[in-house]
Amino acid sequence: MALSFAHKIETPFGIEKVKKEGKIYQSENFGVAVLKRSDSGVSKFAVVVSNKISKLAVNRNRIKRAITDALRINLKKAPEGYDLVFLTKRSILIKTTEEVVKEVKSFLEKTSFNNNFK
């Protein structure tokens, strides 16, 4: 299943704004640009997988599906009122979907419970 539209950053402009103005947190296989919004509504997400990661669309799409699935499963762990853009690293190519889901879950738990987004 996909992430609902209410939880997606709609435009490329929105993604670029988060990348430029947000704070970037690093994980082993991805970085996450985080930007606090003025409202306290549901958090919104985007996943960026560059052609530099893999030239094959099938690999890029697998990575996007794995991350969005992990976000959908762990939506309650995400803090309210933030925009998050996941920027993948090349090392994610060798990870299984289960490993990606586990890493996203770990990232969301660690950052939301410790209030590192402030």
C-alpha positions as CSV (number, residue, x, y, z in Angstrom):
1,M,0.0,0.0,0.0
2,A,1.1,3.5,-0.7
3,L,1.4,6.5,1.6
4,S,-1.9,8.5,1.6
5,F,-1.9,11.8,-0.3
6,A,-2.5,13.7,3.0
7,H,1.0,12.6,4.1
8,K,2.9,13.5,0.9
9,I,4.7,16.7,0.0
10,E,2.8,17.7,-3.1
11,T,5.2,19.8,-5.3
12,P,8.9,19.7,-6.3
13,F,9.0,23.3,-4.9
14,G,8.0,21.9,-1.5
15,I,10.8,19.3,-1.6
16,E,13.4,21.9,-2.5
17,K,12.2,24.2,0.3
18,V,12.7,21.4,2.8
19,K,16.1,20.5,1.4
20,K,17.3,24.1,1.5
21,E,15.8,25.4,4.7
22,G,15.6,22.2,6.8
23,K,18.1,20.5,9.1
24,I,19.6,17.3,7.7
25,Y,19.9,14.2,9.9
26,Q,22.1,11.3,8.7
27,S,21.4,7.6,8.9
28,E,23.5,4.8,7.5
29,N,21.6,4.5,4.2
30,F,19.8,7.8,4.0
31,G,19.7,11.4,5.1
32,V,16.5,13.2,6.2
33,A,15.9,16.9,5.7
34,V,13.5,18.0,8.4
35,L,11.6,21.3,8.4
36,K,9.1,22.5,11.0
37,R,5.9,23.9,9.5
38,S,3.9,26.7,11.1
39,D,0.9,24.5,11.5
40,S,0.6,21.4,13.7
41,G,-1.1,19.2,11.1
42,V,0.0,15.8,10.0
43,S,3.6,15.3,9.0
44,K,4.3,15.2,5.2
45,F,7.0,13.1,3.5
46,A,8.9,12.7,0.3
47,V,11.5,10.3,-0.9
48,V,14.2,11.3,-3.3
49,V,16.2,8.6,-5.1
50,S,18.6,10.1,-7.6
51,N,19.8,8.6,-10.9
52,K,23.2,8.7,-9.2
53,I,22.0,5.9,-6.8
54,S,21.0,3.6,-9.7
55,K,20.5,4.1,-13.4
56,L,17.8,1.4,-13.3
57,A,14.3,2.6,-12.6
58,V,13.4,-0.8,-11.1
59,N,16.0,-0.3,-8.3
60,R,15.0,3.3,-7.6
61,N,11.3,2.4,-7.4
62,R,12.0,-0.6,-5.1
63,I,13.8,1.8,-2.7
64,K,11.0,4.3,-2.9
65,R,8.4,1.6,-2.2
66,A,10.4,0.3,0.8
67,I,10.8,3.7,2.4
68,T,7.1,4.8,1.8
69,D,5.9,1.4,3.1
70,A,8.1,1.9,6.2
71,L,6.6,5.4,6.7
72,R,3.1,4.1,6.3
73,I,3.6,1.4,8.9
74,N,5.3,3.8,11.4
75,L,3.2,6.9,10.8
76,K,2.3,7.2,14.5
77,K,5.9,7.4,15.4
78,A,6.4,10.5,13.3
79,P,6.1,13.9,15.0
80,E,3.3,16.3,14.0
81,G,3.7,19.4,12.0
82,Y,7.0,18.5,10.1
83,D,8.0,18.0,6.5
84,L,10.5,15.2,6.0
85,V,12.4,14.5,2.8
86,F,14.3,11.2,2.7
87,L,17.5,11.5,0.6
88,T,18.9,8.1,-0.2
89,K,22.5,7.0,-0.3
90,R,24.0,4.5,-2.6
91,S,24.5,2.0,0.2
92,I,20.8,1.4,0.3
93,L,20.9,-0.6,-2.9
94,I,22.3,-3.7,-1.2
95,K,19.7,-3.6,1.7
96,T,16.6,-5.7,1.7
97,T,13.1,-4.1,2.1
98,E,13.0,-5.4,5.7
99,E,16.3,-3.8,6.6
100,V,15.1,-0.5,5.1
101,V,11.8,-0.7,7.1
102,K,13.8,-1.4,10.3
103,E,16.1,1.5,9.7
104,V,13.3,4.0,9.0
105,K,11.5,2.8,12.1
106,S,14.6,3.2,14.2
107,F,15.1,6.7,12.8
108,L,11.6,7.8,13.5
109,E,11.6,6.3,17.1
110,K,15.0,7.8,17.9
111,T,14.2,11.3,16.7
112,S,10.6,11.7,17.8
113,F,11.1,10.4,21.4
114,N,14.3,12.5,22.0
115,N,12.8,15.6,20.4
116,N,15.8,16.0,18.1
117,F,13.7,17.9,15.5
118,K,13.5,21.1,17.5
